Amino acid sequence: MAQNLTQKLLASHLASGELTPGSDITIAVDQILIEDATGTMTAMQFEMLGVDYIAVPLAVMYVDHNVLQIDDKNMQDHHYLRTFSARYGLRYSPAGHGISHYIHLEHFSRPGGVLVGADSHTSTAGALGMFALGAGGLEVAVAMAGYGFDFVCPAVVGVELTGTLGADAEAKDVVLELLRRHGVRGGRGKVFEFHGEGVASLSVSARATICNMIIETGAATAVFPSDEQTLTWLRAQRREDQFVPLAADAGAAYDDDERLDLSGLVPLVALPHSPGNVRPVSELPRTEVVQVCVGSSVNSSYEDLATVAAILKGHTVHPSVQLTVTPGSRQILQTIIASGVYEDLMEAGARMLEPVCGPCVGIGQAPTESAPSLRTFNRNFPGRSGTAEDRVYLCSPSTAAASALEGAIVDASTVSRGGLRPAAPPRPEVHDLHIAGVLPLESRRGIEIERGSNLVPPPQPEPLPANLDARVLIVVGDDISTGDMAPDGAIAMSVWSNIAVCARFMFRRLDPEFHDRALEWGGGIIVGGENYGQGSSREHAALIPLYLGVRVVAARSYARIHRRNLIAAGIVPLVLPSDAHSSTGQRWVIDGLADALAGGSRFVTARVDGDAELELGLDFSPAERAVLLAGGLLAQVRAGGRSVLAGDAVVQADVAVVSQSRSAQSRSSR
């Protein structure tokens, strides 16, 4: 039977289950990506598993988020992550070396493999024909220990691309168009797979933009074929021996089909406060901006920065605008210097930042309150910029450059541009010099892991109670992000290694009294709306409620990663009816909660304030019920509820692809 590319990638790594949307599956993992903001919790939970070393071919730890170092907490984390990596066999990329997704795309991603990362934008590697999935830190730790990765099999949307992009549209406009169609909820439970004659016109860095930001639709990931563009990229990175041609079979079917004509796209912009709030730039009223930011984990490639430089060359930034530019990696920084792009940007008045996440996660360059800030980033959730009352717009590099000159949001058709400067050949050895290798096993056992006072192991759940009697701590609306639970910014993120301190920031933007109320009441219930927990994979958004005594969340629907993080932490995410009305302080009594989960019940009843009854959904797969009944994922694994995957036990539906790609990975990881 003809298979689409997603089915091929999953089938070649399938350890258990069937590739039917909605079914539990376990897949073998080739690569692990971890970054420092989520990495300390991932690492501490990995240590709790009691294994002696990682059990995947490659794992890389990147320090790219908490690098401002306003006190010693960031460096404590760095010392811990560096020595943890040395002890357990991970490679380690230090602060200032680059953003995880760009370095991984340049140095490690390869066609045919499976990558799981403790960062929602791990999906970026889909640009090279990988199945790349973001997840919470504990699920990543379990996969890194060799237990494989469990998740619910997604549906596959086939997006047929036709035509080619016009002069003023870019890859960012492709993904903004998909967000215009689907919003931030329409992609849930899906993978977007791109095919069609228009694919060949998109470079790997263009594909990376689409794969990175597809997550904002709620999708699990996105994937492109491995083709001539892939080979060109790998050859430039001196990794052409890892090339494997991969595509959907002729006549392969998809669970849903979509068509997008690249030639018909126009410059688009996402308005505050959602990546799904998309309109054509031409339809905006005149919107003056005080800040334009280019770069982050998306749109910081050489191609992106050269595009900005081509528009700015010979001009200067509008005097009312601050323009910042962030290269994605040290290799990209070296390339823009060698090609002259850096000088063009500097002469135009851009502030050149180091290759780290920076303003994308609210660490530096916080904009003026209520003043529009235009960014090529992937998220514009309220307060993410570091300013509580921000107004952030998202756009392509061309739109950003043209707007920086105009002082207001305009598309690139309003300005002239020169040709792109030819890229100097990339120098992969820049990475080789700085990414620490893996020591022999006998050397690793004697390494002492450095643990500063900022490093506090996360809380562990008690067994799930048979019955629940608790009060509603807070009622929040639709599309609440994990950034509202574990906020971005230099101050809040610096304490992400200590859940008790981090908890003081939960829901602070929405309700400053939440933390103290939760402690005073001895825990309780969180009630949410649609798409609760959208955005980042940060499991702190589940560990903080656990620390505060929350064992149940009730929301109308959930974002994928946060829902799984709640389950892994032993918190039950119940489904709230659309017509339910709740208020802070209500007392809910749920009798037989554990029995209902164990018995496969689809619903459980809560008595509200001793009177009204509220029917709540128990929408869980069998594997998810098992985790909750075990008292969370860590407890399940430690009790022997999961089996380590043997490499030769993995079902290999496409042996040629797997053997070639794993052989290439083995060479890369040595």
Secondary structure, 3 states (H helix, E strand, C coil): CCCCHHHHHHHCCEEECCCCCCCEEEECCCEEEEEHHHHHHHHHHHHHCCCCCCCCCEEEEECCCCCCCCCCHHHHHHHHHHHHHHHHCCEEECCCCECHHHHHHHHCCCCCCEEEECCHHHHHHHHHCCEEEECCHHHHHHHHHHHCEEEECCEEEEEEEECCCCCCCCHHHHHHHHHHHHCCCCCCCEEEEEECHHHHHCCHHHHHHHHHHHHHHCCCEEECCECHHHHHHHHHCCCHHHCCCECCCCCCCCCEEEEEEHHHCCCEEECCCCCCCEEEHHHCCCCECCEEEEECCCCCCHHHHHHHHHHHCCCCCCCCCEEEEECCEHHHHHHHHHHCHHHHHHHHCCEECCCCCHHHHCCCCCCCCCCEEEECCCCCCCCCCCCCCCEEEECCHHHHHHHHHHCECCCHHHCCCCCCCCCCCCCCHHHHCCCECCCCHHHHCCCCCCCCCCCCCCCCCCCCCCCEEEEEEEECCCCCEHHHHCCCCHHHHCCCCCHHHHHHHCCCCCCCCHHHHHHHHCCEEEECCCCECECCCCCHHHHHHHHCCEEEEEECCECHHHHHHHHHCCCEEEECCCCCCCCCCCEEEECCHHHHHHCCCCEEEEEECCCEEEEEECCCCHHHHHHHHHCCHHHHHHCCCCCCCCHHHCCCCCHHHHHHHHHHHHHHHC
